[in-house]
């Protein structure tokens, strides 16, 4: 059974249960009624023999830890681009991922539409738009008013 940090905190929110748990940690008699003792065991603060569950906090923290993002996901925070990667391979991977996600292949888009799409990812619209063009994911008309997605970079 994996216990959540919420269960631990809700158990320790009770002054009586906190005192009983503190006594157990100090090696004293727990002095808790059967109902209180059951709550301490259910929250995994105590083992069924009344001893302190030393592994519980480590288990709760491990369960709550978020996995580190992999691939292009590591360059995003809360769904927005955290910045273009410095490394060329990572930069191209991120731009290709975004171009595939944002721009329909072969379709021409007006600059305001491109700007709206890019704005969903970053506040620095000109830099990201230019990166798409410089890396070959978007072709810009000579007058700069229309863009077209191309495959590959």
mmCIF file of the C-alpha atoms, coordinates in Angstrom:
data_MODEL
# 
_entry.id   MODEL 
# 
loop_
_atom_site.group_PDB 
_atom_site.id 
_atom_site.type_symbol 
_atom_site.label_atom_id 
_atom_site.label_alt_id 
_atom_site.label_comp_id 
_atom_site.label_asym_id 
_atom_site.label_entity_id 
_atom_site.label_seq_id 
_atom_site.pdbx_PDB_ins_code 
_atom_site.Cartn_x 
_atom_site.Cartn_y 
_atom_site.Cartn_z 
_atom_site.occupancy 
_atom_site.B_iso_or_equiv 
_atom_site.pdbx_formal_charge 
_atom_site.auth_seq_id 
_atom_site.auth_comp_id 
_atom_site.auth_asym_id 
_atom_site.auth_atom_id 
_atom_site.pdbx_PDB_model_num 
ATOM 1   C CA . UNK A 1 1   ? 0.000  0.000  0.000   1.00 0.00 ? 1   UNK A CA 1 
ATOM 2   C CA . UNK A 1 2   ? 1.384  3.389  -0.944  1.00 0.00 ? 2   UNK A CA 1 
ATOM 3   C CA . UNK A 1 3   ? 0.346  6.195  1.328   1.00 0.00 ? 3   UNK A CA 1 
ATOM 4   C CA . UNK A 1 4   ? 0.074  9.772  0.140   1.00 0.00 ? 4   UNK A CA 1 
ATOM 5   C CA . UNK A 1 5   ? 1.598  12.780 1.808   1.00 0.00 ? 5   UNK A CA 1 
ATOM 6   C CA . UNK A 1 6   ? -1.965 14.100 2.190   1.00 0.00 ? 6   UNK A CA 1 
ATOM 7   C CA . UNK A 1 7   ? -2.885 11.077 4.328   1.00 0.00 ? 7   UNK A CA 1 
ATOM 8   C CA . UNK A 1 8   ? 0.200  11.599 6.509   1.00 0.00 ? 8   UNK A CA 1 
ATOM 9   C CA . UNK A 1 9   ? -0.524 15.304 6.965   1.00 0.00 ? 9   UNK A CA 1 
ATOM 10  C CA . UNK A 1 10  ? -4.209 14.781 7.678   1.00 0.00 ? 10  UNK A CA 1 
ATOM 11  C CA . UNK A 1 11  ? -3.275 12.236 10.345  1.00 0.00 ? 11  UNK A CA 1 
ATOM 12  C CA . UNK A 1 12  ? -0.710 14.560 11.902  1.00 0.00 ? 12  UNK A CA 1 
ATOM 13  C CA . UNK A 1 13  ? -3.209 17.430 11.846  1.00 0.00 ? 13  UNK A CA 1 
ATOM 14  C CA . UNK A 1 14  ? -4.789 15.881 14.932  1.00 0.00 ? 14  UNK A CA 1 
ATOM 15  C CA . UNK A 1 15  ? -3.017 17.063 18.077  1.00 0.00 ? 15  UNK A CA 1 
ATOM 16  C CA . UNK A 1 16  ? -3.751 13.773 19.815  1.00 0.00 ? 16  UNK A CA 1 
ATOM 17  C CA . UNK A 1 17  ? -2.307 11.693 16.950  1.00 0.00 ? 17  UNK A CA 1 
ATOM 18  C CA . UNK A 1 18  ? 0.737  13.981 16.718  1.00 0.00 ? 18  UNK A CA 1 
ATOM 19  C CA . UNK A 1 19  ? 1.418  13.458 20.422  1.00 0.00 ? 19  UNK A CA 1 
ATOM 20  C CA . UNK A 1 20  ? 1.031  9.682  20.104  1.00 0.00 ? 20  UNK A CA 1 
ATOM 21  C CA . UNK A 1 21  ? 3.359  9.633  17.097  1.00 0.00 ? 21  UNK A CA 1 
ATOM 22  C CA . UNK A 1 22  ? 5.903  11.824 18.909  1.00 0.00 ? 22  UNK A CA 1 
ATOM 23  C CA . UNK A 1 23  ? 5.904  9.408  21.847  1.00 0.00 ? 23  UNK A CA 1 
ATOM 24  C CA . UNK A 1 24  ? 6.526  6.511  19.444  1.00 0.00 ? 24  UNK A CA 1 
ATOM 25  C CA . UNK A 1 25  ? 9.417  8.392  17.812  1.00 0.00 ? 25  UNK A CA 1 
ATOM 26  C CA . UNK A 1 26  ? 10.919 9.044  21.257  1.00 0.00 ? 26  UNK A CA 1 
ATOM 27  C CA . UNK A 1 27  ? 10.628 5.345  22.116  1.00 0.00 ? 27  UNK A CA 1 
ATOM 28  C CA . UNK A 1 28  ? 7.918  5.897  24.723  1.00 0.00 ? 28  UNK A CA 1 
ATOM 29  C CA . UNK A 1 29  ? 4.607  4.074  25.149  1.00 0.00 ? 29  UNK A CA 1 
ATOM 30  C CA . UNK A 1 30  ? 2.223  5.364  22.460  1.00 0.00 ? 30  UNK A CA 1 
ATOM 31  C CA . UNK A 1 31  ? -0.768 5.616  24.845  1.00 0.00 ? 31  UNK A CA 1 
ATOM 32  C CA . UNK A 1 32  ? -3.330 5.758  22.055  1.00 0.00 ? 32  UNK A CA 1 
ATOM 33  C CA . UNK A 1 33  ? -6.768 4.225  21.883  1.00 0.00 ? 33  UNK A CA 1 
ATOM 34  C CA . UNK A 1 34  ? -7.392 1.481  19.335  1.00 0.00 ? 34  UNK A CA 1 
ATOM 35  C CA . UNK A 1 35  ? -9.022 3.921  16.906  1.00 0.00 ? 35  UNK A CA 1 
ATOM 36  C CA . UNK A 1 36  ? -6.110 6.392  17.139  1.00 0.00 ? 36  UNK A CA 1 
ATOM 37  C CA . UNK A 1 37  ? -3.591 3.580  16.849  1.00 0.00 ? 37  UNK A CA 1 
ATOM 38  C CA . UNK A 1 38  ? -5.395 2.307  13.717  1.00 0.00 ? 38  UNK A CA 1 
ATOM 39  C CA . UNK A 1 39  ? -5.197 5.758  12.133  1.00 0.00 ? 39  UNK A CA 1 
ATOM 40  C CA . UNK A 1 40  ? -1.447 5.917  12.771  1.00 0.00 ? 40  UNK A CA 1 
ATOM 41  C CA . UNK A 1 41  ? -1.018 2.484  11.196  1.00 0.00 ? 41  UNK A CA 1 
ATOM 42  C CA . UNK A 1 42  ? -3.320 3.307  8.230   1.00 0.00 ? 42  UNK A CA 1 
ATOM 43  C CA . UNK A 1 43  ? -1.249 6.402  7.510   1.00 0.00 ? 43  UNK A CA 1 
ATOM 44  C CA . UNK A 1 44  ? 1.850  4.185  7.748   1.00 0.00 ? 44  UNK A CA 1 
ATOM 45  C CA . UNK A 1 45  ? 3.408  6.411  10.395  1.00 0.00 ? 45  UNK A CA 1 
ATOM 46  C CA . UNK A 1 46  ? 3.512  3.323  12.632  1.00 0.00 ? 46  UNK A CA 1 
ATOM 47  C CA . UNK A 1 47  ? 3.859  -0.348 11.820  1.00 0.00 ? 47  UNK A CA 1 
ATOM 48  C CA . UNK A 1 48  ? 1.266  -2.800 13.170  1.00 0.00 ? 48  UNK A CA 1 
ATOM 49  C CA . UNK A 1 49  ? 3.593  -3.699 16.082  1.00 0.00 ? 49  UNK A CA 1 
ATOM 50  C CA . UNK A 1 50  ? 3.610  -0.030 17.184  1.00 0.00 ? 50  UNK A CA 1 
ATOM 51  C CA . UNK A 1 51  ? 7.124  0.743  16.009  1.00 0.00 ? 51  UNK A CA 1 
ATOM 52  C CA . UNK A 1 52  ? 7.897  3.814  13.916  1.00 0.00 ? 52  UNK A CA 1 
ATOM 53  C CA . UNK A 1 53  ? 7.891  3.214  10.162  1.00 0.00 ? 53  UNK A CA 1 
ATOM 54  C CA . UNK A 1 54  ? 11.253 4.786  9.319   1.00 0.00 ? 54  UNK A CA 1 
ATOM 55  C CA . UNK A 1 55  ? 10.858 4.116  5.575   1.00 0.00 ? 55  UNK A CA 1 
ATOM 56  C CA . UNK A 1 56  ? 7.489  5.872  5.256   1.00 0.00 ? 56  UNK A CA 1 
ATOM 57  C CA . UNK A 1 57  ? 8.771  9.418  4.644   1.00 0.00 ? 57  UNK A CA 1 
ATOM 58  C CA . UNK A 1 58  ? 11.225 8.228  2.010   1.00 0.00 ? 58  UNK A CA 1 
ATOM 59  C CA . UNK A 1 59  ? 8.433  6.247  0.318   1.00 0.00 ? 59  UNK A CA 1 
ATOM 60  C CA . UNK A 1 60  ? 6.032  9.213  0.368   1.00 0.00 ? 60  UNK A CA 1 
ATOM 61  C CA . UNK A 1 61  ? 8.661  11.558 -1.060  1.00 0.00 ? 61  UNK A CA 1 
ATOM 62  C CA . UNK A 1 62  ? 9.595  9.038  -3.736  1.00 0.00 ? 62  UNK A CA 1 
ATOM 63  C CA . UNK A 1 63  ? 5.976  8.614  -4.772  1.00 0.00 ? 63  UNK A CA 1 
ATOM 64  C CA . UNK A 1 64  ? 5.484  12.378 -4.966  1.00 0.00 ? 64  UNK A CA 1 
ATOM 65  C CA . UNK A 1 65  ? 8.633  13.023 -7.011  1.00 0.00 ? 65  UNK A CA 1 
ATOM 66  C CA . UNK A 1 66  ? 8.010  13.955 -10.610 1.00 0.00 ? 66  UNK A CA 1 
ATOM 67  C CA . UNK A 1 67  ? 9.847  12.159 -13.339 1.00 0.00 ? 67  UNK A CA 1 
ATOM 68  C CA . UNK A 1 68  ? 12.383 14.291 -15.157 1.00 0.00 ? 68  UNK A CA 1 
ATOM 69  C CA . UNK A 1 69  ? 11.209 15.210 -18.647 1.00 0.00 ? 69  UNK A CA 1 
ATOM 70  C CA . UNK A 1 70  ? 12.994 13.495 -21.507 1.00 0.00 ? 70  UNK A CA 1 
ATOM 71  C CA . UNK A 1 71  ? 13.676 14.505 -25.113 1.00 0.00 ? 71  UNK A CA 1 
ATOM 72  C CA . UNK A 1 72  ? 12.206 17.790 -26.305 1.00 0.00 ? 72  UNK A CA 1 
ATOM 73  C CA . UNK A 1 73  ? 9.900  17.915 -23.254 1.00 0.00 ? 73  UNK A CA 1 
ATOM 74  C CA . UNK A 1 74  ? 12.838 19.028 -21.093 1.00 0.00 ? 74  UNK A CA 1 
ATOM 75  C CA . UNK A 1 75  ? 12.791 22.420 -22.853 1.00 0.00 ? 75  UNK A CA 1 
ATOM 76  C CA . UNK A 1 76  ? 9.193  23.190 -21.854 1.00 0.00 ? 76  UNK A CA 1 
ATOM 77  C CA . UNK A 1 77  ? 7.733  24.456 -18.616 1.00 0.00 ? 77  UNK A CA 1 
ATOM 78  C CA . UNK A 1 78  ? 3.983  24.382 -18.090 1.00 0.00 ? 78  UNK A CA 1 
ATOM 79  C CA . UNK A 1 79  ? 3.410  23.853 -21.801 1.00 0.00 ? 79  UNK A CA 1 
ATOM 80  C CA . UNK A 1 80  ? 5.501  26.826 -22.913 1.00 0.00 ? 80  UNK A CA 1 
ATOM 81  C CA . UNK A 1 81  ? 8.959  26.884 -24.418 1.00 0.00 ? 81  UNK A CA 1 
ATOM 82  C CA . UNK A 1 82  ? 11.484 27.672 -21.711 1.00 0.00 ? 82  UNK A CA 1 
ATOM 83  C CA . UNK A 1 83  ? 13.983 28.913 -24.309 1.00 0.00 ? 83  UNK A CA 1 
ATOM 84  C CA . UNK A 1 84  ? 15.627 27.561 -27.401 1.00 0.00 ? 84  UNK A CA 1 
ATOM 85  C CA . UNK A 1 85  ? 18.350 25.021 -26.620 1.00 0.00 ? 85  UNK A CA 1 
ATOM 86  C CA . UNK A 1 86  ? 21.931 26.118 -27.274 1.00 0.00 ? 86  UNK A CA 1 
ATOM 87  C CA . UNK A 1 87  ? 22.982 22.809 -28.813 1.00 0.00 ? 87  UNK A CA 1 
ATOM 88  C CA . UNK A 1 88  ? 22.277 22.539 -32.536 1.00 0.00 ? 88  UNK A CA 1 
ATOM 89  C CA . UNK A 1 89  ? 20.844 18.998 -32.380 1.00 0.00 ? 89  UNK A CA 1 
ATOM 90  C CA . UNK A 1 90  ? 18.502 19.859 -29.495 1.00 0.00 ? 90  UNK A CA 1 
ATOM 91  C CA . UNK A 1 91  ? 17.509 23.138 -31.150 1.00 0.00 ? 91  UNK A CA 1 
ATOM 92  C CA . UNK A 1 92  ? 16.595 21.386 -34.400 1.00 0.00 ? 92  UNK A CA 1 
ATOM 93  C CA . UNK A 1 93  ? 14.676 18.675 -32.546 1.00 0.00 ? 93  UNK A CA 1 
ATOM 94  C CA . UNK A 1 94  ? 12.626 21.281 -30.646 1.00 0.00 ? 94  UNK A CA 1 
ATOM 95  C CA . UNK A 1 95  ? 11.966 23.355 -33.770 1.00 0.00 ? 95  UNK A CA 1 
ATOM 96  C CA . UNK A 1 96  ? 10.921 20.289 -35.766 1.00 0.00 ? 96  UNK A CA 1 
ATOM 97  C CA . UNK A 1 97  ? 8.610  19.175 -32.957 1.00 0.00 ? 97  UNK A CA 1 
ATOM 98  C CA . UNK A 1 98  ? 7.021  22.626 -32.763 1.00 0.00 ? 98  UNK A CA 1 
ATOM 99  C CA . UNK A 1 99  ? 6.755  23.082 -36.527 1.00 0.00 ? 99  UNK A CA 1 
ATOM 100 C CA . UNK A 1 100 ? 4.980  19.725 -36.834 1.00 0.00 ? 100 UNK A CA 1 
ATOM 101 C CA . UNK A 1 101 ? 2.656  20.714 -34.003 1.00 0.00 ? 101 UNK A CA 1 
ATOM 102 C CA . UNK A 1 102 ? 1.889  24.277 -35.137 1.00 0.00 ? 102 UNK A CA 1 
ATOM 103 C CA . UNK A 1 103 ? 2.037  24.539 -38.907 1.00 0.00 ? 103 UNK A CA 1 
ATOM 104 C CA . UNK A 1 104 ? 0.155  22.423 -41.467 1.00 0.00 ? 104 UNK A CA 1 
ATOM 105 C CA . UNK A 1 105 ? 2.576  21.082 -44.104 1.00 0.00 ? 105 UNK A CA 1 
ATOM 106 C CA . UNK A 1 106 ? 2.518  22.995 -47.397 1.00 0.00 ? 106 UNK A CA 1 
ATOM 107 C CA . UNK A 1 107 ? -0.174 25.473 -46.303 1.00 0.00 ? 107 UNK A CA 1 
ATOM 108 C CA . UNK A 1 108 ? 0.549  29.199 -46.571 1.00 0.00 ? 108 UNK A CA 1 
ATOM 109 C CA . UNK A 1 109 ? -0.175 31.288 -43.500 1.00 0.00 ? 109 UNK A CA 1 
ATOM 110 C CA . UNK A 1 110 ? -0.282 35.043 -43.043 1.00 0.00 ? 110 UNK A CA 1 
ATOM 111 C CA . UNK A 1 111 ? 2.293  36.509 -40.657 1.00 0.00 ? 111 UNK A CA 1 
ATOM 112 C CA . UNK A 1 112 ? -0.378 37.450 -38.051 1.00 0.00 ? 112 UNK A CA 1 
ATOM 113 C CA . UNK A 1 113 ? -1.555 33.817 -37.981 1.00 0.00 ? 113 UNK A CA 1 
ATOM 114 C CA . UNK A 1 114 ? 2.026  32.571 -37.572 1.00 0.00 ? 114 UNK A CA 1 
ATOM 115 C CA . UNK A 1 115 ? 2.518  35.094 -34.768 1.00 0.00 ? 115 UNK A CA 1 
ATOM 116 C CA . UNK A 1 116 ? -0.636 33.894 -32.982 1.00 0.00 ? 116 UNK A CA 1 
ATOM 117 C CA . UNK A 1 117 ? 0.497  30.289 -33.212 1.00 0.00 ? 117 UNK A CA 1 
ATOM 118 C CA . UNK A 1 118 ? 4.012  31.085 -31.975 1.00 0.00 ? 118 UNK A CA 1 
ATOM 119 C CA . UNK A 1 119 ? 2.559  33.213 -29.149 1.00 0.00 ? 119 UNK A CA 1 
ATOM 120 C CA . UNK A 1 120 ? 1.019  30.062 -27.673 1.00 0.00 ? 120 UNK A CA 1 
ATOM 121 C CA . UNK A 1 121 ? 4.575  28.943 -26.854 1.00 0.00 ? 121 UNK A CA 1 
ATOM 122 C CA . UNK A 1 122 ? 6.625  32.038 -26.078 1.00 0.00 ? 122 UNK A CA 1 
ATOM 123 C CA . UNK A 1 123 ? 6.544  35.786 -25.572 1.00 0.00 ? 123 UNK A CA 1 
ATOM 124 C CA . UNK A 1 124 ? 9.552  36.188 -27.860 1.00 0.00 ? 124 UNK A CA 1 
ATOM 125 C CA . UNK A 1 125 ? 7.620  35.738 -31.091 1.00 0.00 ? 125 UNK A CA 1 
ATOM 126 C CA . UNK A 1 126 ? 10.192 37.245 -33.508 1.00 0.00 ? 126 UNK A CA 1 
ATOM 127 C CA . UNK A 1 127 ? 13.054 35.077 -32.236 1.00 0.00 ? 127 UNK A CA 1 
ATOM 128 C CA . UNK A 1 128 ? 11.142 31.821 -32.518 1.00 0.00 ? 128 UNK A CA 1 
ATOM 129 C CA . UNK A 1 129 ? 9.616  32.763 -35.887 1.00 0.00 ? 129 UNK A CA 1 
ATOM 130 C CA . UNK A 1 130 ? 13.096 33.598 -37.210 1.00 0.00 ? 130 UNK A CA 1 
ATOM 131 C CA . UNK A 1 131 ? 14.469 30.313 -35.842 1.00 0.00 ? 131 UNK A CA 1 
ATOM 132 C CA . UNK A 1 132 ? 11.810 28.414 -37.832 1.00 0.00 ? 132 UNK A CA 1 
ATOM 133 C CA . UNK A 1 133 ? 12.853 30.276 -40.994 1.00 0.00 ? 133 UNK A CA 1 
ATOM 134 C CA . UNK A 1 134 ? 16.616 30.088 -40.403 1.00 0.00 ? 134 UNK A CA 1 
ATOM 135 C CA . UNK A 1 135 ? 16.396 26.333 -39.719 1.00 0.00 ? 135 UNK A CA 1 
ATOM 136 C CA . UNK A 1 136 ? 14.330 25.683 -42.840 1.00 0.00 ? 136 UNK A CA 1 
ATOM 137 C CA . UNK A 1 137 ? 11.071 24.644 -41.199 1.00 0.00 ? 137 UNK A CA 1 
ATOM 138 C CA . UNK A 1 138 ? 9.210  27.682 -42.569 1.00 0.00 ? 138 UNK A CA 1 
ATOM 139 C CA . UNK A 1 139 ? 9.701  29.450 -45.877 1.00 0.00 ? 139 UNK A CA 1 
ATOM 140 C CA . UNK A 1 140 ? 8.981  33.172 -45.862 1.00 0.00 ? 140 UNK A CA 1 
ATOM 141 C CA . UNK A 1 141 ? 7.745  35.022 -48.938 1.00 0.00 ? 141 UNK A CA 1 
ATOM 142 C CA . UNK A 1 142 ? 10.179 37.735 -50.075 1.00 0.00 ? 142 UNK A CA 1 
ATOM 143 C CA . UNK A 1 143 ? 7.853  40.466 -48.787 1.00 0.00 ? 143 UNK A CA 1 
ATOM 144 C CA . UNK A 1 144 ? 7.679  38.733 -45.355 1.00 0.00 ? 144 UNK A CA 1 
ATOM 145 C CA . UNK A 1 145 ? 3.885  38.620 -45.197 1.00 0.00 ? 145 UNK A CA 1 
ATOM 146 C CA . UNK A 1 146 ? 3.293  34.891 -45.744 1.00 0.00 ? 146 UNK A CA 1 
ATOM 147 C CA . UNK A 1 147 ? 4.919  31.696 -44.500 1.00 0.00 ? 147 UNK A CA 1 
ATOM 148 C CA . UNK A 1 148 ? 4.738  28.069 -45.622 1.00 0.00 ? 148 UNK A CA 1 
ATOM 149 C CA . UNK A 1 149 ? 5.699  24.941 -43.649 1.00 0.00 ? 149 UNK A CA 1 
ATOM 150 C CA . UNK A 1 150 ? 8.208  22.665 -45.342 1.00 0.00 ? 150 UNK A CA 1 
ATOM 151 C CA . UNK A 1 151 ? 9.063  19.142 -44.262 1.00 0.00 ? 151 UNK A CA 1 
ATOM 152 C CA . UNK A 1 152 ? 12.439 18.565 -42.611 1.00 0.00 ? 152 UNK A CA 1 
ATOM 153 C CA . UNK A 1 153 ? 14.902 21.151 -41.454 1.00 0.00 ? 153 UNK A CA 1 
# 
